[in-house]
Amino acid sequence: MGSTFTEKEQLLELEAQIQTGKREELNAQSRVSSSIPRHYIWIGRGLITAALLCLYTVKYTPPTRHSVLPKASPLIGTPSRPLEWGDVNFIHTTDTHGWLLGHQKLSEPEPNASGTLGDLYSFIHHMKDRAAAKGVDLLVVDSGDMHDGNGLSDGFPPGGVNGHETNKIFARLPYDALAIGNHELYKYPVALDVHKNFAPKWKGRYLTSNVNITVISPSGQVKSVPLGERYAKFTTSQGRKVTALGVLFNFANYAKNTTVQSPELFAKEQWFQDVIEEEPDFFLLLGHMAVDKDHWPFVFSVIRRKHPHVPIFVFGGHTHIRDCVMLDDRSMALESGRYMETVGWMSATLPSKGKEMKFTRRYLDANRVTYHTDVTTFDTPEGVAITKSLRDLADKFNLGSTFGVVPKDYYLDRVPYPSEDSVVSLFVDKILPAVLPASNPKRAGIPSIILANAGSQRFDVFKGPFTRNDQFIVSPFKNSFLYLHIPYGIGRHVLKRLNKFGAFSDSVQDDHGFVASRYNAWRREQFNSFSGSLVDSYGKPLTLGYVTTDSCPGGHGDDTPHRPIPIFDAPGYVQHSNVIPSAANSTMVDVIFLNFFLEDIVKAANELRVEAEWDSVGGDGVLDARVTNPKTVEASNPLARNALLNVSSTVRGVSALFLLVLGMLALSSGPFFDLDAMTSTLSAQSSFNDSSSADVIAKYETVPGYFFHDNPHIDAAMLSPPPPRFGLIDSSESYWTKFKTTVKKLNEEADPLVSYKVVFIGRHGEGYHNVAEAFYGTKAWDDYWALQNGNGAVTWGPDAKLTALGIKQAQMAHKRWVDELHSGGGIPLPTKIYSSPLSRAAKTLEITFHNVSHERPLIMENLREIIGVHTCDKRLTRSAIHKAFPEFDIEKGFAEEDLLWKPDVRETSHQRDIRVRRVFDKILHTDDTSYKGKPSLPRTYA
């Protein structure tokens, strides 16, 4: 006989008993000798969760892949009642996020959602047959978000597109209408792939009523067009006329060259008014938008005013919850969960003479037990084939690759934080303290406070093999770690201040934060208000799962009864500290954190510095804590700017972890070259190692006071390109004559180991790759387009060429040289000219010095931009370069093929700096020309 519990403590006690019993059973099945060593392995998605698991050597037998409908088991609950059919019926999915093979772990509640997309196909197939036999309609609909969240969608190889392969398999299901989600719009390549390859498969039924994409037509025109179709009108198998629309919520973080119109404005469009003018048998509104507390009323009310009695069926998504609302007595709005955990069911008896309209809804657990078909053979040939295609794709993406074996379950929020079973505790107390020092051993001995946001982990970590697919599920984010080196008196209070801001403050708010807050609030309500039976009719505990309460009539909507999943609140931010608690406030420590909440870290540290909130300890003295917002640093100092860019572009994997001292950069003079400046006067000081005259260490310094570019109060970007006198400050009648005399005098009076040289550094004109990056946006360019040779209309790789504008820019530089030759006493021509091997740079140089200089430029292999991955940065063969530029010399040892460019490895900014430094050393120190005596003015184009 079922018992009723109203106290949360009793529910937790039962939960603890169940978990203890399961652990004892599992321990009995797989006992491990205490003498077996523990192994530690990184298991992370990029840097954000270089996860370290304590692994045991155990025998692991994977679950058998069933080929027939399994019987109910202790891991999977049994449906409570048959589904109710009406005149019109719907099967609904949403927010699948790549989970097309279902949930494959054995720990509760994962088996509830163990059905694959192939199983869903078979279910739909049988239900369509039953609908035909009953003479009723059954429509299958989806509300979007098919990308991001699982290795099947996210584990594509370099050069691929998220979701491209899974979309092809998803398109094999017999959906009647679909809508777009926000995860189809974060990256332009994904949006374009959906537009070109996925939407057309649905023959007008992929609905994007308020979403456009900008594309280049075959004729080269730039156009903004609906990503899918704005609407669809069709007739059901039973002859009912349907008007369908697909509406996305007011999404603001869409990729460049996509647009989303707010539902409020969309509902005022004339084309929308025209579409709904004709009265159908019912309206079908699909949309990636919560059915409650969102903008559906804007769309619904416009239709309802025009058609007060026509049924309106609404299917939403986005918040990952099960929910249902009645907008009026002739409408129902349903939202059906997330991650292939839930299949929604809605039925409606349409109004007719003597018959009122009646609705039912049900939330089905997505597994083979709970699919209601009553057939002898459940599997269909196509369903089996779909599942096989998904498993083949998993093999292709190497998603089954195992990093180790997890000894027990770790929970995201099912247990309190901190606790031994908490994923967050595992991450911040065991993983990060081991991974970060190993990644940067030079700072391993510095006392540190490690901060992380609890939201950086997205899923439970379950007992058993930890695979590449689990990496994508548990923590899919690609973030980097940074640090502040500040006094402990400030650092010790940063965590408190961060949690005061909140986990989703304005600076770190994102769509995931909104969804997580709605989803967790929904689960919390289930757990805190539960007062039902915890056992079935046989007295056995119900399986863990969702316990839904919504506002629709007809009793509870869950198809299978469950006991609720416990949920505990965790602070938004957590930390691990190895600083001795009694340490003085003036003790300098590293505060290490994820760049995701960089702005909040800087804000907190600055507030604490100003408020002097740390404890007062006598004798500590004054704390000099200059914590600077990196935006300010970037604007005020180019060296700091380049350092920031260098770190952010370098942090790509665990082995390349770099930690940056934000706002505490040493602004020392060194080998920094502002490539945006047309000219710089440099002093080069050489000091020789006493033990070997062959070892030369050069220190380069820009000499201020001669060119506008060196003035910190002048924005060089505001100077006309190229500026008069190439930016020389002196505007007297014989400015070049005076400048030449000045440089000669500097060299004559300089220390024997110091020389002054003038370098003109020119940048290539606009290339087709520049146009493409500006069009698609840097994020989409780096993620996808830079890996391609073009888009069908424009070619940028390998070795992007100059555009018509780029040629005009080079001609402008040519005119400037001609003008300066006849002004100010005549600009001294370069005695050496060097060129990048890339065509755009060499062509710019060729045009610039046409009939100006007769020096033969020397092409140097290493005088070029960052190399690798981007096709625009791969040079032509030596033969092709020589043919294109016969008036150029090519340095000795120049290979026929581009041996430096790799399709899968991109050089970091730091590596580029080292490479270019060597080129500069060669030009300024091993060249046979010298500014002493005859002035030497090298000219480089890169």
VEXBA-100526 format. One line per field, with one value per residue (C-alpha): x, y, z; residue in three letters. Coordinates in steps of 0.25 Angstrom, whole numbers, m for minus. Layout:
east = c(X/...)
north = c(Y/...)
up = c(Z/...)
type = c(Ala/...)
// end
This chain:
east = c(0/6/10/8/20/19/32/45/53/45/47/62/63/56/65/78/73/70/84/91/84/89/103/104/98/108/120/116/116/129/138/151/164/169/183/179/186/177/179/177/172/168/154/149/144/155/160/148/147/160/153/161/154/159/159/159/163/149/143/132/121/113/98/93/86/72/66/52/43/48/39/38/50/53/61/49/35/22/11/m1/m12/m15/m14/m26/m29/m37/m41/m27/m15/m1/13/23/38/46/60/67/81/87/82/78/83/75/81/91/95/89/88/74/67/75/68/55/60/67/60/67/62/60/51/43/42/36/26/22/20/11/3/1/m5/m14/m19/m22/m30/m38/m40/m34/m22/m8/2/17/23/36/40/54/68/74/89/99/98/103/115/106/103/116/127/129/143/151/144/130/118/111/98/100/101/90/81/82/77/67/61/57/46/32/30/18/24/36/41/55/61/72/83/81/85/98/107/105/111/100/89/94/94/80/76/82/82/72/60/58/56/43/37/31/29/41/35/43/33/41/55/63/77/86/92/99/91/97/98/106/95/94/80/72/62/54/63/52/37/29/17/10/m4/m7/m18/m18/m20/m35/m37/m35/m29/m17/m10/3/14/27/31/44/45/51/65/76/89/87/100/104/96/84/72/61/49/42/28/21/26/24/10/8/13/4/8/4/m9/m11/m8/m18/m29/m34/m41/m35/m40/m29/m17/m4/6/20/31/43/37/32/17/16/22/26/21/11/0/4/2/m9/m18/m16/m22/m32/m38/m40/m45/m51/m56/m45/m36/m22/m11/2/15/26/40/53/52/54/42/29/17/3/m6/m20/m20/m35/m45/m42/m27/m16/m1/9/24/31/44/58/69/60/55/40/31/19/5/m8/m21/m34/m48/m52/m65/m77/m92/m95/m80/m72/m57/m48/m33/m24/m9/2/17/23/36/44/47/42/34/26/23/8/7/1/8/15/27/31/44/42/53/54/55/66/73/72/78/89/92/93/103/111/112/116/127/131/133/140/130/131/146/148/157/155/144/137/136/122/112/114/102/101/90/84/93/97/109/119/119/127/116/115/121/123/132/139/142/147/153/160/161/165/175/182/181/184/198/202/198/206/217/224/213/210/217/209/198/185/170/162/149/138/124/115/108/121/117/104/101/103/115/111/118/124/133/135/135/137/122/122/131/122/110/116/124/123/128/142/147/161/166/172/178/180/192/187/188/181/173/166/166/160/147/145/136/126/125/123/112/106/106/99/102/95/99/97/112/110/96/93/82/87/86/72/68/76/68/55/58/63/52/42/50/50/35/33/43/38/23/22/12/9/12/27/24/16/4/14/21/34/40/36/47/53/47/39/27/19/9/3/m10/m17/m29/m30/m21/m6/1/12/10/18/18/31/37/43/58/64/70/79/83/98/104/106/121/130/145/157/168/182/185/188/176/186/193/195/186/198/202/201/193/188/173/170/157/149/149/134/132/144/137/131/144/150/138/139/154/153/141/149/161/153/145/157/147/158/161/170/183/193/206/202/204/198/193/196/186/185/174/170/158/165/156/164/177/174/170/182/194/196/206/196/186/194/198/183/180/192/187/173/177/187/178/172/174/179/194/194/189/194/190/190/193/181/184/198/205/220/220/235/241/243/241/228/224/212/209/198/208/213/227/235/249/256/268/275/284/292/299/308/310/324/325/322/322/312/300/293/282/275/266/257/251/243/248/237/236/237/224/210/208/217/209/200/190/187/179/187/174/169/181/178/183/194/196/204/219/215/212/225/222/232/224/235/240/251/245/251/265/264/260/271/281/275/276/290/294/287/296/309/307/301/308/316/306/294/289/277/269/257/247/234/224/213/200/194/181/168/167/155/157/155/142/137/141/134/122/121/126/139/133/127/139/149/139/136/138/153/154/148/153/141/126/123/122/136/149/159/167/178/185/174/176/173/160/157/157/170/177/172/178/191/190/188/201/208/203/208/222/222/217/227/239/236/233/241/254/250/248/260/256/258/271/265/251/245/232/223/221/206/200/192/205/214/204/202/217/218/207/213/227/224/233/237/248/257/261/257/249/253/242/244/236/234/230/215/203/199/200/191/176/171/173/175/188/194/203/205/216/230/228/214/220/232/223/213/225/237/243/244/256/253/261/270/264/250/242/233/221/216/222/219/204/196/181/179/188/188/200/198/201/213/219/216/224/236/236/235/245/255/252/254/267/272/267/273/286/291/287/300/294/296/290/304/310/299/285/278/263/257/243/235/221/214)
north = c(0/14/23/38/47/62/65/67/60/47/48/50/39/29/34/31/17/14/20/12/m1/1/4/m9/m17/m10/m12/m27/m28/m21/m22/m15/m18/m6/m10/m6/8/20/27/41/45/59/58/72/80/89/97/100/86/78/68/59/46/36/23/9/m3/m11/m20/m13/m20/m10/m12/m21/m13/m19/m22/m25/m17/m20/m23/m13/m13/m7/4/7/10/6/15/17/18/17/30/37/39/51/56/63/57/62/56/67/68/79/83/70/76/64/53/45/32/34/34/22/21/11/21/26/34/32/19/27/33/21/21/25/33/20/15/28/26/12/18/29/19/10/22/27/13/14/28/23/11/21/31/42/52/50/61/60/74/79/92/94/93/81/86/87/78/64/58/54/68/75/64/68/68/81/87/82/88/86/77/75/60/58/67/57/46/54/58/43/44/47/61/69/83/88/101/107/109/119/108/108/123/125/122/126/113/105/115/114/99/99/108/101/87/84/93/89/74/78/84/97/91/96/109/122/132/143/138/143/140/148/140/143/139/131/145/151/159/160/157/155/144/135/124/114/117/128/119/107/104/89/79/67/52/54/67/77/91/96/109/107/117/116/127/128/136/150/144/155/147/142/141/153/152/146/154/151/160/160/153/166/173/160/160/173/170/171/158/151/158/153/139/138/145/131/123/109/97/100/108/101/110/104/112/111/119/116/113/121/135/138/145/135/144/154/144/137/150/155/141/140/154/150/136/135/121/114/104/108/98/103/95/102/100/106/105/90/87/80/90/92/104/107/121/120/109/106/105/97/100/89/89/75/75/74/64/53/51/54/52/61/56/65/61/69/66/77/85/80/79/74/72/81/83/74/74/64/64/54/54/41/36/34/19/6/2/14/16/11/3/m11/m17/m31/m26/m12/m10/m5/m7/8/10/0/7/20/15/8/21/28/18/18/33/32/22/32/43/34/37/23/26/23/32/24/18/26/18/24/34/49/58/72/77/64/65/77/85/82/67/55/52/66/68/83/78/68/79/90/82/71/74/88/88/76/81/96/95/84/92/104/99/112/117/104/109/122/122/122/123/116/121/115/117/104/106/102/87/84/69/58/49/34/21/14/18/32/35/46/47/50/61/68/66/69/82/86/100/105/115/118/121/134/140/152/154/162/163/152/163/166/152/145/153/152/139/146/158/150/142/156/159/146/135/141/156/165/163/148/146/137/129/116/124/127/113/107/116/113/98/97/106/96/84/90/92/78/73/83/81/66/59/47/32/28/13/6/m4/m15/m6/m4/10/17/21/34/44/56/59/70/79/89/97/88/80/65/61/59/59/50/37/29/32/35/40/54/56/63/77/85/100/102/116/122/123/113/113/105/112/106/119/118/124/132/138/153/162/167/153/153/141/137/138/128/128/125/136/134/143/152/165/162/158/171/178/171/173/188/189/182/190/203/199/193/182/172/170/180/174/183/184/180/193/200/190/194/187/193/184/190/187/180/189/201/194/191/205/211/202/194/185/181/179/170/162/160/156/146/139/138/132/123/116/105/92/87/85/100/106/121/129/144/155/164/179/176/175/180/190/189/192/180/174/180/185/192/187/197/208/212/216/215/220/208/208/194/191/178/172/160/148/148/133/134/146/138/139/153/158/170/180/188/201/211/225/235/249/247/241/243/228/228/239/232/243/241/230/225/219/233/237/236/223/226/240/252/250/236/242/250/261/271/279/289/292/281/271/259/265/269/255/248/257/255/239/240/249/239/228/236/240/226/216/206/195/204/207/214/209/214/203/205/194/193/185/178/184/178/163/155/148/161/163/149/151/165/159/146/152/148/136/129/132/126/114/110/120/122/107/107/112/120/121/118/132/137/130/133/121/117/130/141/151/166/172/183/192/186/190/204/204/200/211/221/216/218/232/235/231/239/251/249/248/262/268/272/270/256/244/234/222/208/201/188/183/170/163/153/141/143/149/160/166/164/170/182/184/183/193/202/203/202/212/217/208/198/190/175/171/159/149/143/130/135/149/146/146/134/121/109/105/117/114/129/128/117/122/117/108/114/112/120/131/133/133/143/152/150/163/158/150/138/135/122/110/114/101/98/95/102/94/103/103/91/89/85/93/108/116/124/139/136/126/136/147/138/135/149/153/144/151/164/160/156/168/178/170/161/170/176/190/200/213/218/224/221/221/208/208/194/193/181/176/166)
up = c(0/m4/7/6/10/12/18/10/20/19/4/5/15/6/m5/3/6/m8/m12/m1/m5/m20/m16/m8/m19/m29/m19/m18/m33/m36/m24/m25/m17/m9/m14/m29/m32/m35/m48/m51/m65/m71/m77/m81/m93/m95/m83/m76/m70/m71/m62/m53/m49/m39/m47/m43/m51/m52/m61/m69/m77/m86/m87/m97/m109/m109/m122/m117/m108/m94/m82/m70/m61/m48/m56/m65/m59/m66/m72/m63/m73/m88/m97/m101/m115/m121/m135/m136/m129/m128/m125/m120/m118/m115/m110/m115/m115/m122/m112/m123/m118/m105/m91/m90/m75/m65/m54/m50/m57/m70/m74/m74/m87/m93/m106/m119/m131/m138/m127/m128/m143/m140/m130/m139/m151/m142/m137/m151/m154/m142/m146/m160/m155/m145/m156/m149/m151/m145/m147/m143/m139/m134/m127/m130/m124/m130/m128/m117/m105/m110/m117/m129/m132/m126/m129/m144/m149/m153/m165/m162/m157/m144/m146/m161/m160/m149/m157/m169/m160/m153/m166/m168/m158/m163/m157/m162/m158/m150/m145/m143/m129/m124/m125/m140/m140/m131/m142/m157/m163/m155/m159/m174/m173/m168/m179/m190/m186/m175/m178/m193/m188/m182/m195/m188/m175/m167/m162/m158/m158/m151/m155/m167/m172/m181/m193/m206/m218/m230/m237/m226/m219/m204/m199/m186/m188/m178/m173/m175/m179/m172/m172/m178/m182/m184/m183/m173/m177/m172/m180/m170/m174/m166/m165/m158/m153/m146/m137/m129/m116/m115/m117/m117/m118/m132/m142/m151/m164/m157/m151/m142/m141/m128/m127/m124/m136/m145/m141/m147/m160/m172/m178/m165/m165/m180/m176/m165/m173/m178/m167/m166/m158/m148/m146/m143/m136/m134/m127/m119/m108/m94/m94/m81/m77/m91/m104/m109/m105/m115/m127/m121/m118/m133/m138/m128/m130/m145/m142/m129/m130/m138/m130/m128/m124/m119/m117/m110/m105/m100/m85/m84/m76/m77/m77/m82/m82/m87/m94/m95/m96/m111/m110/m103/m102/m99/m96/m96/m88/m94/m98/m104/m90/m93/m104/m103/m107/m109/m114/m117/m120/m129/m127/m135/m133/m119/m116/m108/m110/m101/m99/m93/m92/m87/m85/m89/m84/m97/m96/m102/m90/m90/m105/m106/m119/m115/m127/m127/m134/m130/m138/m152/m163/m164/m149/m148/m160/m153/m140/m148/m155/m142/m136/m149/m147/m133/m137/m148/m138/m128/m118/m111/m108/m93/m84/m72/m63/m53/m40/m35/m39/m37/m37/m42/m32/m27/m14/m6/m10/m4/m3/m8/m18/m24/m38/m34/m22/m31/m41/m32/m20/m28/m43/m43/m32/m40/m54/m53/m46/m56/m67/m62/m54/m53/m44/m37/m24/m23/m13/m21/m20/m31/m35/m44/m47/m43/m57/m64/m62/m69/m66/m56/m57/m56/m52/m63/m75/m77/m92/m102/m103/m88/m90/m99/m90/m76/m81/m95/m93/m99/m88/m83/m69/m66/m53/m45/m36/m24/m9/m1/6/m7/m12/0/m2/m17/m16/m6/m16/m28/m21/m17/m32/m35/m44/m56/m54/m66/m70/m71/m74/m86/m91/m84/m71/m74/m78/m66/m56/m61/m62/m48/m42/m49/m43/m29/m29/m32/m21/m10/m12/m15/m6/m14/m13/m14/m16/m27/m24/m21/m10/m18/m19/m32/m41/m41/m51/m54/m46/m54/m49/m60/m61/m72/m68/m67/m56/m55/m69/m67/m74/m64/m49/m42/m29/m31/m33/m22/m24/m16/m18/m20/m20/m33/m31/m23/m20/m15/m7/m3/4/19/26/35/23/24/15/8/3/m12/m18/m31/m33/m44/m51/m64/m74/m75/m63/m66/m65/m51/m46/m49/m44/m31/m29/m32/m22/m12/m14/m13/m1/7/11/16/30/37/42/48/41/27/22/10/m1/m15/m23/m37/m43/m57/m66/m78/m87/m81/m83/m97/m101/m94/m98/m110/m103/m93/m104/m112/m99/m97/m111/m110/m98/m103/m116/m110/m100/m109/m101/m88/m92/m97/m84/m82/m70/m71/m60/m64/m61/m55/m68/m68/m79/m82/m95/m104/m117/m120/m134/m138/m151/m153/m153/m167/m161/m148/m144/m137/m128/m128/m116/m117/m105/m107/m98/m93/m96/m110/m120/m129/m119/m121/m113/m119/m111/m120/m116/m124/m123/m121/m125/m140/m145/m141/m139/m127/m120/m110/m110/m125/m130/m142/m148/m150/m159/m174/m181/m184/m177/m183/m180/m176/m162/m161/m150/m157/m167/m171/m185/m185/m175/m182/m183/m168/m164/m172/m165/m152/m153/m158/m146/m137/m142/m142/m127/m123/m114/m123/m120/m123/m137/m143/m155/m162/m165/m174/m171/m181/m180/m192/m198/m196/m199/m202/m189/m182/m189/m185/m170/m170/m176/m168/m155/m148/m140/m152/m160/m150/m147/m162/m174/m172/m173/m187/m200/m203/m203/m218/m222/m216/m215/m203/m202/m204/m204/m204/m215/m215/m217/m226/m214/m210/m223/m221/m207/m213/m224/m213/m206/m219/m221/m207/m210/m223/m216/m205/m215/m220/m206/m194/m201/m206/m197/m197/m204/m197/m200/m197/m199/m194/m197/m191/m200/m200/m213/m206/m200/m212/m221/m212/m212/m227/m229/m219/m224/m239/m246/m232/m228/m236/m224/m226/m214/m206/m203/m189/m185/m170/m173/m172/m164/m154/m162/m162/m163/m170/m185/m188/m181/m189/m200/m214/m219/m221/m236/m236/m228/m237/m249/m243/m238/m248/m243/m229/m223/m214/m202/m202/m197/m201/m202/m214/m205/m193/m182/m171/m173/m167/m169/m154/m146/m145/m140/m128/m127/m118/m128/m139/m131/m129/m144/m148/m138/m145/m158/m152/m146/m160/m167/m157/m152/m163/m175/m181/m181/m169/m165/m161/m173/m184/m179/m180/m181/m181/m187/m183/m187/m180)
type = c(Met/Gly/Ser/Thr/Phe/Thr/Glu/Lys/Glu/Gln/Leu/Leu/Glu/Leu/Glu/Ala/Gln/Ile/Gln/Thr/Gly/Lys/Arg/Glu/Glu/Leu/Asn/Ala/Gln/Ser/Arg/Val/Ser/Ser/Ser/Ile/Pro/Arg/His/Tyr/Ile/Trp/Ile/Gly/Arg/Gly/Leu/Ile/Thr/Ala/Ala/Leu/Leu/Cys/Leu/Tyr/Thr/Val/Lys/Tyr/Thr/Pro/Pro/Thr/Arg/His/Ser/Val/Leu/Pro/Lys/Ala/Ser/Pro/Leu/Ile/Gly/Thr/Pro/Ser/Arg/Pro/Leu/Glu/Trp/Gly/Asp/Val/Asn/Phe/Ile/His/Thr/Thr/Asp/Thr/His/Gly/Trp/Leu/Leu/Gly/His/Gln/Lys/Leu/Ser/Glu/Pro/Glu/Pro/Asn/Ala/Ser/Gly/Thr/Leu/Gly/Asp/Leu/Tyr/Ser/Phe/Ile/His/His/Met/Lys/Asp/Arg/Ala/Ala/Ala/Lys/Gly/Val/Asp/Leu/Leu/Val/Val/Asp/Ser/Gly/Asp/Met/His/Asp/Gly/Asn/Gly/Leu/Ser/Asp/Gly/Phe/Pro/Pro/Gly/Gly/Val/Asn/Gly/His/Glu/Thr/Asn/Lys/Ile/Phe/Ala/Arg/Leu/Pro/Tyr/Asp/Ala/Leu/Ala/Ile/Gly/Asn/His/Glu/Leu/Tyr/Lys/Tyr/Pro/Val/Ala/Leu/Asp/Val/His/Lys/Asn/Phe/Ala/Pro/Lys/Trp/Lys/Gly/Arg/Tyr/Leu/Thr/Ser/Asn/Val/Asn/Ile/Thr/Val/Ile/Ser/Pro/Ser/Gly/Gln/Val/Lys/Ser/Val/Pro/Leu/Gly/Glu/Arg/Tyr/Ala/Lys/Phe/Thr/Thr/Ser/Gln/Gly/Arg/Lys/Val/Thr/Ala/Leu/Gly/Val/Leu/Phe/Asn/Phe/Ala/Asn/Tyr/Ala/Lys/Asn/Thr/Thr/Val/Gln/Ser/Pro/Glu/Leu/Phe/Ala/Lys/Glu/Gln/Trp/Phe/Gln/Asp/Val/Ile/Glu/Glu/Glu/Pro/Asp/Phe/Phe/Leu/Leu/Leu/Gly/His/Met/Ala/Val/Asp/Lys/Asp/His/Trp/Pro/Phe/Val/Phe/Ser/Val/Ile/Arg/Arg/Lys/His/Pro/His/Val/Pro/Ile/Phe/Val/Phe/Gly/Gly/His/Thr/His/Ile/Arg/Asp/Cys/Val/Met/Leu/Asp/Asp/Arg/Ser/Met/Ala/Leu/Glu/Ser/Gly/Arg/Tyr/Met/Glu/Thr/Val/Gly/Trp/Met/Ser/Ala/Thr/Leu/Pro/Ser/Lys/Gly/Lys/Glu/Met/Lys/Phe/Thr/Arg/Arg/Tyr/Leu/Asp/Ala/Asn/Arg/Val/Thr/Tyr/His/Thr/Asp/Val/Thr/Thr/Phe/Asp/Thr/Pro/Glu/Gly/Val/Ala/Ile/Thr/Lys/Ser/Leu/Arg/Asp/Leu/Ala/Asp/Lys/Phe/Asn/Leu/Gly/Ser/Thr/Phe/Gly/Val/Val/Pro/Lys/Asp/Tyr/Tyr/Leu/Asp/Arg/Val/Pro/Tyr/Pro/Ser/Glu/Asp/Ser/Val/Val/Ser/Leu/Phe/Val/Asp/Lys/Ile/Leu/Pro/Ala/Val/Leu/Pro/Ala/Ser/Asn/Pro/Lys/Arg/Ala/Gly/Ile/Pro/Ser/Ile/Ile/Leu/Ala/Asn/Ala/Gly/Ser/Gln/Arg/Phe/Asp/Val/Phe/Lys/Gly/Pro/Phe/Thr/Arg/Asn/Asp/Gln/Phe/Ile/Val/Ser/Pro/Phe/Lys/Asn/Ser/Phe/Leu/Tyr/Leu/His/Ile/Pro/Tyr/Gly/Ile/Gly/Arg/His/Val/Leu/Lys/Arg/Leu/Asn/Lys/Phe/Gly/Ala/Phe/Ser/Asp/Ser/Val/Gln/Asp/Asp/His/Gly/Phe/Val/Ala/Ser/Arg/Tyr/Asn/Ala/Trp/Arg/Arg/Glu/Gln/Phe/Asn/Ser/Phe/Ser/Gly/Ser/Leu/Val/Asp/Ser/Tyr/Gly/Lys/Pro/Leu/Thr/Leu/Gly/Tyr/Val/Thr/Thr/Asp/Ser/Cys/Pro/Gly/Gly/His/Gly/Asp/Asp/Thr/Pro/His/Arg/Pro/Ile/Pro/Ile/Phe/Asp/Ala/Pro/Gly/Tyr/Val/Gln/His/Ser/Asn/Val/Ile/Pro/Ser/Ala/Ala/Asn/Ser/Thr/Met/Val/Asp/Val/Ile/Phe/Leu/Asn/Phe/Phe/Leu/Glu/Asp/Ile/Val/Lys/Ala/Ala/Asn/Glu/Leu/Arg/Val/Glu/Ala/Glu/Trp/Asp/Ser/Val/Gly/Gly/Asp/Gly/Val/Leu/Asp/Ala/Arg/Val/Thr/Asn/Pro/Lys/Thr/Val/Glu/Ala/Ser/Asn/Pro/Leu/Ala/Arg/Asn/Ala/Leu/Leu/Asn/Val/Ser/Ser/Thr/Val/Arg/Gly/Val/Ser/Ala/Leu/Phe/Leu/Leu/Val/Leu/Gly/Met/Leu/Ala/Leu/Ser/Ser/Gly/Pro/Phe/Phe/Asp/Leu/Asp/Ala/Met/Thr/Ser/Thr/Leu/Ser/Ala/Gln/Ser/Ser/Phe/Asn/Asp/Ser/Ser/Ser/Ala/Asp/Val/Ile/Ala/Lys/Tyr/Glu/Thr/Val/Pro/Gly/Tyr/Phe/Phe/His/Asp/Asn/Pro/His/Ile/Asp/Ala/Ala/Met/Leu/Ser/Pro/Pro/Pro/Pro/Arg/Phe/Gly/Leu/Ile/Asp/Ser/Ser/Glu/Ser/Tyr/Trp/Thr/Lys/Phe/Lys/Thr/Thr/Val/Lys/Lys/Leu/Asn/Glu/Glu/Ala/Asp/Pro/Leu/Val/Ser/Tyr/Lys/Val/Val/Phe/Ile/Gly/Arg/His/Gly/Glu/Gly/Tyr/His/Asn/Val/Ala/Glu/Ala/Phe/Tyr/Gly/Thr/Lys/Ala/Trp/Asp/Asp/Tyr/Trp/Ala/Leu/Gln/Asn/Gly/Asn/Gly/Ala/Val/Thr/Trp/Gly/Pro/Asp/Ala/Lys/Leu/Thr/Ala/Leu/Gly/Ile/Lys/Gln/Ala/Gln/Met/Ala/His/Lys/Arg/Trp/Val/Asp/Glu/Leu/His/Ser/Gly/Gly/Gly/Ile/Pro/Leu/Pro/Thr/Lys/Ile/Tyr/Ser/Ser/Pro/Leu/Ser/Arg/Ala/Ala/Lys/Thr/Leu/Glu/Ile/Thr/Phe/His/Asn/Val/Ser/His/Glu/Arg/Pro/Leu/Ile/Met/Glu/Asn/Leu/Arg/Glu/Ile/Ile/Gly/Val/His/Thr/Cys/Asp/Lys/Arg/Leu/Thr/Arg/Ser/Ala/Ile/His/Lys/Ala/Phe/Pro/Glu/Phe/Asp/Ile/Glu/Lys/Gly/Phe/Ala/Glu/Glu/Asp/Leu/Leu/Trp/Lys/Pro/Asp/Val/Arg/Glu/Thr/Ser/His/Gln/Arg/Asp/Ile/Arg/Val/Arg/Arg/Val/Phe/Asp/Lys/Ile/Leu/His/Thr/Asp/Asp/Thr/Ser/Tyr/Lys/Gly/Lys/Pro/Ser/Leu/Pro/Arg/Thr/Tyr/Ala)
// end
